[in-house]
Amino acid sequence: MEKVLSDVRILPLSALRLHEMTQRELTNRIKGMIRASRTARSPIIVERKSRVVLDGMHRVEAFLELGYRNILCQLVDYDAPGLLVGAWFPTFDAREPMQEVAKLAETKPVALATGMRMLKTSKAAFLLAYSEKGRRKFALVAPSARRFSTEGLVRAQYSLIRKLSARHAMSYVPDYEWEEHKGAILLRRSFSKGEVLAMARKGVLFPPKATRHCFPLRVLNVNMPLSWLKLAPSEGNKKLQKMLRQSATLNEMRHYPESVLVVDDARFA
């Protein structure tokens, strides 16, 4: 636990790199929470060597827009075996989802196994899953005879999501729950850690909620005074580490090994 606490730090926002685009509505919502709060509740997650933000893109944007120069972070090692990368799948409500997607991109009906194989080999941007006459059907979206490059795949996904979100309200489902979702859903392959870092270095942003990172041990509810973010990072970090050591000494911390369901994740600003 001591090492994890030492990895909770205040870092300059200018030192961080984003890897995903953000959504204006969520950024504004978090800005409102920050204005109404006196504390930074939970750290964003930052890859130690590259300073790529793995989780917390909207908080970075919100703090920047509010004029802060620093932010509360938790550093992690991307090569840690327990740190996994999954995906979020976009969903939308439409009476005729296949026809709606076909207006925006080439589609090709396929069996599920074939579609999954095409996704895995980067020969389609998405696999659309939808219901028609009570049956589950699938169609490749933007199929290609050749493999998409990572950057090409990112741009193809963003193009469709941007066009589709202009016509329909979008939401997202974690990859492990997609089969329970009854509406139209766009399946995609998970990006690798190497791809995340490579695109971030190039300045190519993934579409919003393209990656779903799972961390071995995540620190929540630090409740650090926001005023400490306005200090020099060295001074703020001295106060932060003293507060964390006191919490550990007073046995105020609890490690939850069980799975946790967060009702409103945006509260952890």
C-alpha positions as CSV (number, residue, x, y, z in Angstrom):
1,M,0.0,0.0,0.0
2,E,2.9,2.3,0.7
3,K,4.1,2.3,-2.9
4,V,0.6,2.9,-4.2
5,L,0.2,6.0,-1.9
6,S,3.6,7.3,-3.0
7,D,2.3,7.1,-6.6
8,V,-0.5,9.5,-5.7
9,R,0.9,12.9,-6.8
10,I,0.1,16.4,-7.9
11,L,1.5,16.9,-11.5
12,P,1.4,19.8,-13.9
13,L,-1.3,19.6,-16.5
14,S,1.2,20.7,-19.1
15,A,3.2,17.5,-18.6
16,L,0.2,15.2,-19.5
17,R,-0.9,13.7,-22.8
18,L,-4.4,12.7,-23.6
19,H,-5.3,9.6,-25.6
20,E,-9.0,10.1,-26.2
21,M,-11.4,12.8,-27.2
22,T,-13.8,14.2,-24.7
23,Q,-17.6,14.9,-24.7
24,R,-18.6,18.5,-24.1
25,E,-21.6,17.6,-21.9
26,L,-19.6,15.5,-19.5
27,T,-16.8,18.1,-19.3
28,N,-19.3,20.8,-18.4
29,R,-20.9,18.5,-15.8
30,I,-17.6,17.9,-14.1
31,K,-16.7,21.5,-14.2
32,G,-19.9,22.2,-12.2
33,M,-18.9,19.6,-9.7
34,I,-15.4,21.0,-9.3
35,R,-16.9,24.5,-8.8
36,A,-19.2,23.2,-6.1
37,S,-16.5,21.2,-4.3
38,R,-13.6,22.2,-2.1
39,T,-11.7,18.9,-2.7
40,A,-10.2,16.8,-5.5
41,R,-11.8,13.5,-4.6
42,S,-10.0,11.0,-6.8
43,P,-6.9,11.0,-8.9
44,I,-6.8,10.6,-12.7
45,I,-4.7,7.7,-13.9
46,V,-1.5,8.4,-15.6
47,E,1.1,6.1,-17.2
48,R,4.3,6.6,-15.4
49,K,6.9,6.8,-18.2
50,S,5.0,8.5,-21.0
51,R,2.6,10.6,-18.8
52,V,-0.3,9.5,-21.0
53,V,-3.6,9.9,-19.2
54,L,-5.3,6.5,-19.2
55,D,-8.4,7.5,-17.3
56,G,-9.7,11.0,-16.5
57,M,-9.6,12.9,-19.9
58,H,-12.7,14.9,-18.9
59,R,-11.3,15.9,-15.6
60,V,-8.1,17.1,-17.3
61,E,-10.1,19.3,-19.7
62,A,-12.3,20.6,-16.9
63,F,-9.4,21.6,-14.6
64,L,-7.7,23.3,-17.6
65,E,-10.8,25.3,-18.5
66,L,-11.2,26.3,-14.9
67,G,-7.7,27.8,-14.9
68,Y,-5.8,25.2,-12.9
69,R,-2.2,24.4,-13.7
70,N,-1.9,21.1,-11.7
71,I,-4.1,18.0,-11.1
72,L,-4.2,15.1,-8.7
73,C,-2.9,11.9,-10.3
74,Q,-2.1,8.3,-9.6
75,L,0.9,6.9,-11.5
76,V,0.7,3.4,-12.8
77,D,3.0,1.0,-14.7
78,Y,1.5,0.1,-18.1
79,D,3.3,-3.2,-18.3
80,A,1.8,-4.4,-15.0
81,P,0.1,-7.7,-15.7
82,G,-3.0,-6.8,-13.8
83,L,-3.5,-3.6,-15.9
84,L,-5.8,-4.5,-18.7
85,V,-7.3,-2.7,-21.7
86,G,-10.8,-3.4,-22.9
87,A,-13.3,-1.4,-24.9
88,W,-16.6,0.5,-24.7
89,F,-19.2,-0.2,-27.4
90,P,-21.3,2.6,-28.7
91,T,-25.0,2.1,-28.7
92,F,-27.9,4.1,-30.2
93,D,-31.7,4.0,-30.5
94,A,-33.1,3.8,-34.0
95,R,-36.2,2.1,-35.4
96,E,-34.2,0.7,-38.3
97,P,-30.5,0.6,-37.1
98,M,-29.1,-1.3,-40.1
99,Q,-30.6,1.3,-42.5
100,E,-29.4,4.2,-40.4
101,V,-25.8,2.9,-40.3
102,A,-25.9,2.0,-44.0
103,K,-26.7,5.7,-44.8
104,L,-23.4,6.6,-43.3
105,A,-21.0,3.8,-44.2
106,E,-20.7,0.6,-46.2
107,T,-22.3,-2.4,-44.4
108,K,-22.2,-6.1,-45.1
109,P,-24.4,-8.7,-43.3
110,V,-22.3,-11.5,-41.7
111,A,-22.5,-14.3,-39.1
112,L,-21.3,-13.4,-35.7
113,A,-18.2,-15.6,-35.8
114,T,-17.1,-14.1,-39.2
115,G,-17.7,-10.6,-38.0
116,M,-15.6,-11.1,-34.8
117,R,-12.8,-12.5,-36.9
118,M,-12.9,-9.5,-39.2
119,L,-12.8,-7.2,-36.2
120,K,-9.9,-9.0,-34.7
121,T,-7.9,-8.7,-37.9
122,S,-8.8,-5.0,-38.3
123,K,-10.7,-5.5,-41.5
124,A,-13.8,-3.5,-40.4
125,A,-14.3,-0.5,-38.3
126,F,-17.2,-2.0,-36.3
127,L,-19.6,-5.0,-36.2
128,L,-23.2,-3.8,-35.9
129,A,-25.4,-6.0,-33.7
130,Y,-29.1,-5.3,-33.9
131,S,-32.5,-7.0,-33.6
132,E,-34.8,-7.6,-36.5
133,K,-38.1,-9.4,-36.2
134,G,-37.0,-10.8,-32.9
135,R,-33.7,-12.2,-34.2
136,R,-30.2,-11.0,-33.5
137,K,-28.4,-10.0,-36.6
138,F,-24.9,-8.7,-37.5
139,A,-23.3,-6.5,-40.2
140,L,-19.8,-5.4,-40.8
141,V,-19.4,-1.6,-40.9
142,A,-16.8,-0.2,-43.3
143,P,-15.4,-3.6,-44.2
144,S,-12.0,-3.7,-46.0
145,A,-10.1,-6.3,-47.9
146,R,-6.9,-5.0,-46.3
147,R,-6.1,-4.5,-42.6
148,F,-6.7,-1.0,-41.3
149,S,-3.7,0.7,-39.8
150,T,-4.3,1.7,-36.2
151,E,-4.6,5.4,-37.2
152,G,-6.9,4.5,-40.1
153,L,-9.1,2.4,-37.8
154,V,-9.3,5.3,-35.2
155,R,-10.3,7.7,-37.9
156,A,-12.9,5.4,-39.4
157,Q,-14.5,4.8,-36.0
158,Y,-14.5,8.5,-35.2
159,S,-16.1,9.4,-38.6
160,L,-19.0,7.0,-38.1
161,I,-19.6,8.0,-34.4
162,R,-19.5,11.7,-35.3
163,K,-22.1,11.2,-38.0
164,L,-24.3,8.9,-36.0
165,S,-24.2,11.1,-32.9
166,A,-25.5,14.0,-35.0
167,R,-28.6,11.9,-35.7
168,H,-29.1,9.8,-32.5
169,A,-28.3,10.0,-28.8
170,M,-25.3,7.8,-28.1
171,S,-24.4,5.8,-25.0
172,Y,-21.8,3.2,-24.2
173,V,-21.7,-0.4,-22.9
174,P,-18.6,-2.2,-21.5
175,D,-17.4,-5.0,-23.8
176,Y,-18.2,-7.7,-21.3
177,E,-21.9,-6.7,-21.2
178,W,-22.8,-6.3,-24.8
179,E,-24.7,-9.5,-25.2
180,E,-27.1,-8.3,-22.5
181,H,-27.9,-5.2,-24.5
182,K,-31.1,-5.5,-26.5
183,G,-30.7,-2.4,-28.7
184,A,-28.3,-1.6,-31.6
185,I,-24.7,-1.7,-30.6
186,L,-21.4,-1.2,-32.4
187,L,-18.8,-3.9,-31.5
188,R,-15.1,-3.2,-32.0
189,R,-11.8,-4.8,-31.1
190,S,-9.8,-3.6,-28.1
191,F,-6.8,-1.5,-28.8
192,S,-3.5,-2.7,-27.3
193,K,-1.4,-0.8,-24.8
194,G,1.2,-0.3,-27.5
195,E,-1.4,1.3,-29.8
196,V,-2.6,3.6,-27.0
197,L,0.9,4.9,-26.4
198,A,1.8,5.1,-30.0
199,M,-1.2,7.2,-30.9
200,A,-0.8,9.4,-27.9
201,R,2.8,10.2,-28.9
202,K,1.6,11.0,-32.5
203,G,-1.1,13.3,-31.1
204,V,-3.9,11.1,-32.7
205,L,-6.8,11.0,-30.3
206,F,-9.1,8.0,-30.0
207,P,-12.9,8.6,-30.2
208,P,-14.5,9.2,-26.8
209,K,-14.7,6.1,-24.6
210,A,-12.8,3.9,-27.1
211,T,-10.7,2.3,-24.4
212,R,-11.8,0.8,-21.0
213,H,-8.8,0.5,-18.7
214,C,-8.9,-1.8,-15.7
215,F,-6.4,-1.1,-12.9
216,P,-5.1,-3.6,-10.2
217,L,-5.5,-1.1,-7.4
218,R,-7.2,2.3,-7.8
219,V,-7.1,5.0,-5.2
220,L,-10.5,6.8,-4.7
221,N,-11.8,9.5,-2.3
222,V,-8.5,11.2,-1.5
223,N,-10.5,14.4,-0.8
224,M,-7.5,16.7,-1.1
225,P,-8.2,20.4,-0.8
226,L,-8.4,22.0,-4.2
227,S,-6.3,24.9,-3.0
228,W,-3.3,22.6,-2.9
229,L,-3.5,22.4,-6.8
230,K,-2.7,26.1,-6.9
231,L,0.6,25.6,-5.0
232,A,3.9,24.6,-6.6
233,P,3.7,20.8,-7.2
234,S,6.6,20.2,-4.8
235,E,4.9,22.1,-2.0
236,G,1.5,20.5,-2.7
237,N,3.0,17.0,-2.8
238,K,4.5,17.5,0.6
239,K,1.1,18.3,2.1
240,L,-0.5,15.5,0.1
241,Q,1.9,12.8,1.3
242,K,1.6,14.0,4.9
243,M,-2.2,13.7,4.7
244,L,-2.0,10.2,3.2
245,R,0.5,9.0,5.8
246,Q,-1.8,10.3,8.5
247,S,-4.8,8.5,7.0
248,A,-2.8,5.3,6.9
249,T,-1.6,5.7,10.5
250,L,-5.1,6.4,11.7
251,N,-6.4,3.3,9.9
252,E,-8.8,5.4,7.8
253,M,-8.1,3.6,4.6
254,R,-9.8,0.4,3.3
255,H,-8.7,-1.9,0.5
256,Y,-11.8,-3.4,-1.3
257,P,-10.8,-6.7,-2.9
258,E,-14.3,-7.3,-4.1
259,S,-15.9,-5.9,-7.2
260,V,-17.5,-2.5,-6.8
261,L,-20.4,-0.9,-8.6
262,V,-20.2,2.9,-8.9
263,V,-23.6,4.4,-9.3
264,D,-22.4,7.7,-10.6
265,D,-18.8,7.5,-11.7
266,A,-18.7,11.2,-12.6
267,R,-18.9,12.1,-8.9
268,F,-15.2,11.2,-8.6
269,A,-14.0,14.6,-9.9
